[in-house]
């Protein structure tokens, strides 16, 4: 998963993407511990952190806009899988 995200973000950085939308359609009460930053985070944290480090502009919402034509890329975050 991290490798796929890294490859996608490298492609975004080479294409000089102007605008990205993050559809964060997850349970808002779900959080997990990030061992790198030592904080509780949601599923969108890694995506936002990567986009911030690349200085890529993005908008985020739990509601999917009717018109996505203003965005060059869309991240769809639908939740996390737990085997337990």
Residue pairs with C-beta under 8 A, 6 or more apart in sequence:
2 46
5 46
5 47
5 50
6 50
9 50
9 51
9 54
12 20
12 54
12 56
12 73
13 54
13 56
15 72
17 56
17 72
17 73
18 57
18 72
19 57
19 58
19 59
19 70
19 71
19 72
20 51
20 56
20 57
20 58
20 59
20 71
20 72
20 73
20 74
20 75
21 58
21 59
21 60
21 61
21 65
21 68
21 71
21 73
21 74
21 75
22 44
22 47
22 48
22 58
22 59
22 60
22 61
22 74
22 75
22 77
23 60
23 61
23 62
23 64
23 74
23 75
23 76
23 77
24 42
24 43
24 44
24 60
24 61
24 62
24 77
25 62
25 64
25 76
25 77
25 78
25 79
26 42
26 43
26 44
26 62
26 77
26 78
26 79
26 80
27 79
28 42
28 62
30 42
30 43
30 79
30 80
31 40
31 41
31 42
32 40
32 41
32 80
33 39
33 40
33 41
34 40
34 41
34 45
43 77
43 79
43 80
44 60
44 75
44 77
47 75
47 77
48 58
48 60
51 58
59 71
68 74
